């Protein structure tokens, strides 16, 4: 009778169905992880950097751009606008010399004549000076050119030269947002747009262009907003430390770090709007379809698990903290363990059947007809179970 109750619990269709459905979901997810790892795709997600991490990460780039800015300032003795053009003409004519540090410091101080008591005002004035005409549709040409003659190349793009003449375009150039937009656009074109056209066709490629353009545009505007705020704060701090030169340096660092942080936040928001790239969506769909097929093929599933386990263990031997390798190893080990457990259960069941079959047959032959119509399990009629009878009988039964 105990064996009868155990068999009922094992074959009860309701909890068994729920357990089977849960196992399919879990196993299929494990298989997807194995496929991703085998294809070199990431399994674990990388946490988003904090604002502090983003700001710290921009410092090397600030140093690079600051170097370009310092070199340019030294070459032109810290002059800008019409004064710089006049100086360049005089230098060309041989009546003036460049690379004069003392002249550069003097000219920078003349441009930013703020004292420590004017620290807060310095930030406000610095912002107005740089971005005062941001909303104007027509203004003086933007002096901030992209490095390595990239500005001249960009001017050949339809509408770009006209954009530089607007207040917004001028702000984009002066802030560095324009340069970062170009870099970001080139990266996204190479990593997202071109592969979408090549691998998925024209329709997906055009969709990816829209997504990438949205992300670049929103990121650029975010950079510009953070740059404007950072400039005011940085200039004020720089003036409090060292009037004149400190104002200029503080303004630059403030706007670069502020732009980078705000740009990263804007890009994150843009990504939430556009979602996964077309390539990522296609890979995800293909992985799910392959996993569904492998799920029903025990031999292929086991072979994939064994192969991935070896690959993950080799990777962990080189880097024990490899998160993807750890996830792949655990998923593979789980599938192999489940397979081994299932095989062991089959062998055990076969052994039990071999042991009990003769006695069962002898019981039937010896008592054939004697207990006809009496069910071996309460409530079992040979086809299904009457659960009311089963529960009622078992509630008064002691084992």
N, C-alpha and C positions, 0 to 999 in steps of 0.2 A: 504493500500500500504506500509506503514511503516512496518507493521508486515511481509509483504512479503519480503521486503529487509532484515529485520533482520533474517528471516529464511534462506534466501540465504547465508548470511554471516556465519551463524552457520553451515550450511551443505555444504559449499563450500569444495570440496574434496581436493584441493591443500594445502591451509594453514592448514586445519584440519589434514591432513595426516602428515604434518611436525610437528605440535604440538603434535600429538599422539605419533610419533616416539620419540620425545624429552622426553615426559613424561615417556615412557617406560624405557629409559636409566636412567633417574633420579630415578624413582621409584625402578628399579631393583638394582641400587646402594644402595639405602636406605635399601632395603630388605637384601642385602648382609651384610650390617653393622649390621642389627638386628640379623642375623644368627650368625655372628662372635661374637657378644657380648653375645648372648645366650649360645654359645659354649665356652666362655672364651677366645676367640682369640682377639688379639689387633686390634683396628680399626684405631687409630691414630698412626703415625710413630714417633719414638723417634729421635730427631735431633742428628746428629753425634757430639761428643764432639770436642771442639777446641783443638789445640796443647797445649795451656796453661792448659786446664782442664785435658787433658791426663797426662801431666807432674805432676800436683798436685795430681792426683789420684794415681800415682805410689809411692808417698812418703811413705805411710804406708808400702807398700811392701819393699821399700828400707830399711826402718827401721828394718823390720823382717830379711831380708837377711844380713843387716849390723850387726845385733845382732849375727847371726850365724858366720859371718866373724870375728867379734871381739872376740867371745868366742874361735874360732879356733886359732886366733892369740895369745890370752893370754895363751891358753893351750900349745902352741908351742913357746912361747916367741917371736912371730913375725918372726920366721925363716921359710924358704921355701927350697924346693929342697933337695940336699944332706945334707945341714946343718940341715934341719929339721929332716931328717931321723937319722942323727947321734945324735941329741938331744933326739929324742924319744928312741933310744937305750940306751943312757946314763941314761935317766929318768927311764927306765925299770930296768936298772942295779942298780939303787939307787945312782948314782953318780951325778945326776942333779935334780933340782926341777923345776916344772912348775909354771904357774900363777904368774910370776914376772913382774909387770907392768913396773917398771923402765927398766928391761932388754928388755921387748917388745918394748918400745919407742926407746931405744938405737939401737936395731936391725932394726927397721923400718927406722930410720934415716940413718942407714948404707946402707940400700937397696936403699934409695932415697936421695942421698947426694946433693940435689939441694938447692940453695939459692934463695932469692927473685929476684935477678938479673937474675937468670936462669929460671924464671917462664915459658916462652914460650918454651924454650928448654926442660924443664922438661916434658911438655906434649908430645912433639915429642919423647923423649927418652922413656917415659913410654909406649907409643904406640908400639914402636919398640920392647921393652922388652917383652911385652905381646903378640903381634901379628906379630912379625918379621918373623915367619916361617909359616904364614897362608897358603901359596901356596905350601908348601912342602908336598909331598905324604907320607913321612915317617919322623917322628921326635921323640923326647922323649915322653914317655907316659904322658898323660894329668894329671896334679896334681889336677885339680879342679873336685872333685867328687860330685855327687848329694847328698843332705842331706838324713838322715834317711836310709842309706844303699841302697838308690835307685840306685846308680851307679853300685853296684855289681849285682843287679837284672837286670839292663839294659844290663850289659855285657853278660848276657845269651842270649840276642837277637842276631840272626845271623848278623854278620857284624858290630855290634855296637862297640865291643872292638877294631876292626880294624880301625874303623872311629876315635876313640879317639886318635889313634897313628898318625893320619895325622895332618897337620897344621890346616886344617879347623875344624876338630873334636876337636882339642885342643882349638881353639878359641871359638867354641861353648860352651865347658865346662867352660872355664874361664870367658866368657862373661855373662853366665846365659841364653843364648839363648837356649842351650840344655835343661835346666831345664824347661823353659817356653814352649818349644816345646812339652815336655812330658806332662805337665799340659794341654796345649791347645789340644793336641791329645786325652787325656783322656776325656776332656769335650766334644769335638766334637763326640767322639765315643759313649759316653753315650746319648747325646742329639740328635744327627743326624743319625749316622750310624746304631746303634742298632734298633731304632724305624723304620728306613727305611726297614730293613730286616724283622722285626716282622710284620709290618703293610702292607707293599707294596710288599714284596717278594724279591727273590734273585737278579733279574735284577736291580731293583731300589736300593737295598742295595749296589751292586757293583758300580753303578754310584755314590752313595753318598760317598763311600770310596775314589774314585778318586777326587771328589770335596774337601772333607775334607783334604785329603793328600796334595793337591795343596795349600789350604789355610794355612795349618800348615807350609809347606815348605817355601812359600813366606814370611809369617810372621816371620819365624826364620831368614831368610837371612836379612830381613829388620831390625830385632832386632840387629843382628850382626853388620850391617853397622852403625846404630845409636850408638851402644855401642862403636865402635871404635872411632868415631868422639867425642862422649861425654867424653870418657876417656881422650883424649888429652886435651880438653878444661877444664875438671874438674880437672885434675892433675895440669895444669898450674895455675888455680885459687887457688887450695889448696896450692900450693907452695908459691904463692904470700901472702897468709894469714899466713901459718905456715909451713915452710919447713920441709920435712921429713914426719911427721905424717899427716900434711895437704895435702901433695902430695898424699899419699895413700888413705886418706878419700875422697879427691876431685875426684881422679880418679875413685873410686868406685861409688860415687854418680853420677858423670857425665856419666859414661857408663851405669848405670842402668836407669837413666832418659832418656838419649839419646836412649838407646835400646828400652825402652817402647814406646816412641813417634814414632820412626821410625818403630817399629814393628806394632803399631796400624795403621800407614799410609799404610804400606805394606799389612796388613790384609784387609784394606778397598779396596785397589786395587785388591787384590786377590778375594774378594767377588764380585767385579764388573765383574771379569772374569768368575767365577763359577756360579754366579747367585743364585737364590733361592734354598734352600735345596729340596730334593725329597719330604719330608713331607709337606713343605710349598706349593709346586706345587700341590700336591694331594689335600690338604685342599682347595686351591684356586679353583681348578676345581670342587670339590664337592659343594663348596659354590655357585658357579655360576650356576650349574645345579639345585640345590635346589631353588635358587632365581628365576630362570626361571619358575619353576613349580608353586611356590607360587604366582608369579606375576599374573597368570591366575586364581587363586582361591581366590576370595574376602574374603570368610569366614576365610580361613587359614591365609591370609595376615593380616586381622584385628585382629585376635586372637593373632598372633605373635607380632603385634605392641603393643597391650594392655599389654601382658605379659612382653615384654621388657621395656615398659614405667614404669611399676611398679618396675621392677628390677633396672632400671637406677635411678629412684627417690630414692629408698632405698639406693643405693650406694652413691648418691649425698648427702643424709642426713648425711652420715658418713664423706664424703670428697667432699666438694663443687667444688673442682678443678680437679676432676677426668675427664680427657679429653675424655676417652673412654665412660664413662657414659654420658657425655654431648652430644657427637656425637650420641649415641644410643637414648637418650631422644629426641633430635631434629628430628632424622629420624622417630621415632615412632610417635611423635606428628604430623609430616607432613602427614604421611599416614593416621592417624586417622582423621585429619582435612579434607583431600581430600575426604575421605569416607563420612564424615558428610555433606560436601558441595554437593557431588554428590547425596546423599539421599534427601537433601533439594530441589535440582533442580528437581528431579523426582516428589516430592510431589507438587511442584509449577506447573510443566507442567501438571500433572494430574488434578490439580485444575482448570487451564486455560481451558483444554479440556472439563471438566465437565460444565464450565460456558458458553463457546462459542459454544458448539455443537448444542444446540436447535436453536439458532439464525442462525447458518450457514445452517442448514437443511431448516429452514423456508425461507431463502434467495434463496436457490436452487429451492424450490417448487414454490415460488412466481414468480420468473423470469426465470423459466425453459424455455430454448430455446430462450429467448429474446436477450441474449448476447452470443449466441453460437459462438465459434471460437475466442472470444476475450480473450486473456490471462490475468490472474490476476496479473502477474509480467511481465514487458516488456521483450520480448525475450524468454519467457518460453513456450515450445510447449507441455508441459505435461510430457515430458520425460527428457529433458535436457535444458540447458540455452544457448542462443546465446549471448555471452558476448559483442559483438560489439553493438547489439541493446540495451542491458541492459545499458551499459555505456553511449551510446549516449542519450538515453531517460532520464536517471537519471541526466545527466549534465545540462539539461534544466528544471529540476523539482525542485521546492521549497517545503519544508515540513513545 
